[in-house]
Amino acid sequence: MVSSSRRKVGDALEEWLTRIEHSIKPSMMQNWRDYAAYYVLPYIGQRDVQDINGAVCDAPIHQAARRRTSQSQAGKEADDAPGSCKTAYP
């Protein structure tokens, strides 16, 4: 029987990136590290690897989509306001 591990996603990701670093271009490695730092680590970096499933991975994507939708809607409302450029000059 395999014992359960309390390994964190951030630790596992760092180990994997270090392991593959020699096999990819430095610019790609930097892109992946930047991506991980911005999109992965803030959301699930401190979570246990064994607790990660599809729903956990999807949550930040859905949150970002909701933010984009609300920002887009706020921009549209501003464009439709009386006196705005889009209203004055359609």
Wavefront OBJ file of the C-alpha trace (Angstrom):
o trace
v 0.000 0.000 0.000
v 1.263 3.486 -0.855
v 1.181 5.991 1.979
v -0.591 9.262 1.341
v 1.555 12.288 0.756
v 0.884 15.854 1.842
v 2.956 17.205 -1.026
v 1.995 20.699 -2.164
v 1.201 21.570 -5.777
v 3.794 24.361 -5.772
v 6.534 21.970 -4.644
v 5.577 19.356 -7.223
v 5.446 21.979 -9.983
v 8.862 23.363 -9.044
v 10.353 19.874 -8.994
v 8.902 19.111 -12.430
v 10.099 22.401 -13.925
v 13.592 21.818 -12.551
v 13.599 18.278 -13.952
v 12.668 19.370 -17.494
v 14.654 22.619 -17.558
v 17.568 21.112 -19.487
v 15.299 19.854 -22.268
v 13.558 23.113 -23.283
v 14.654 26.551 -24.410
v 15.419 29.065 -21.649
v 12.722 31.405 -22.990
v 10.113 28.650 -22.788
v 11.222 27.772 -19.272
v 10.809 31.401 -18.248
v 7.366 31.518 -19.859
v 6.292 28.407 -17.950
v 7.646 29.758 -14.671
v 5.849 33.064 -15.259
v 2.637 31.243 -16.139
v 2.888 29.106 -13.010
v 3.602 32.136 -10.821
v 0.644 34.080 -12.172
v -2.004 31.458 -12.901
v -1.267 28.366 -10.819
v 0.585 29.123 -7.607
v -1.705 31.876 -6.280
v -4.737 29.618 -6.648
v -3.597 26.090 -5.875
v 0.119 26.278 -5.033
v -0.472 25.604 -1.328
v -3.020 22.856 -1.882
v -2.130 19.208 -1.393
v -1.544 17.439 -4.700
v -3.903 14.628 -3.713
v -6.754 17.144 -3.270
v -6.555 18.468 -6.823
v -9.260 17.420 -9.263
v -10.877 18.877 -12.351
v -13.228 21.138 -10.408
v -10.330 22.689 -8.473
v -8.434 23.329 -11.710
v -11.487 24.792 -13.439
v -12.399 27.246 -10.652
v -9.810 29.960 -11.493
v -10.734 29.750 -15.177
v -14.413 30.299 -14.380
v -13.568 33.173 -12.006
v -11.484 34.888 -14.695
v -14.281 34.462 -17.243
v -16.791 36.024 -14.835
v -14.420 38.962 -14.245
v -13.995 39.499 -17.986
v -17.753 39.374 -18.502
v -18.455 41.884 -15.727
v -15.660 44.198 -16.934
v -16.961 43.966 -20.488
v -20.481 44.698 -19.289
v -19.256 47.705 -17.277
v -17.451 49.033 -20.363
v -20.563 48.592 -22.491
v -22.679 50.464 -19.949
v -20.161 53.324 -19.976
v -20.250 53.404 -23.792
v -24.055 53.602 -23.744
v -24.152 56.453 -21.207
v -25.534 59.775 -22.468
v -22.730 61.971 -23.757
v -20.293 59.116 -24.357
v -18.424 58.989 -27.649
v -20.245 55.872 -28.800
v -23.630 57.461 -28.069
v -22.732 60.802 -29.641
v -20.903 59.284 -32.636
v -22.280 55.815 -33.402
l 1 2 3 4 5 6 7 8 9 10 11 12 13 14 15 16 17 18 19 20 21 22 23 24 25 26 27 28 29 30 31 32 33 34 35 36 37 38 39 40 41 42 43 44 45 46 47 48 49 50 51 52 53 54 55 56 57 58 59 60 61 62 63 64 65 66 67 68 69 70 71 72 73 74 75 76 77 78 79 80 81 82 83 84 85 86 87 88 89 90
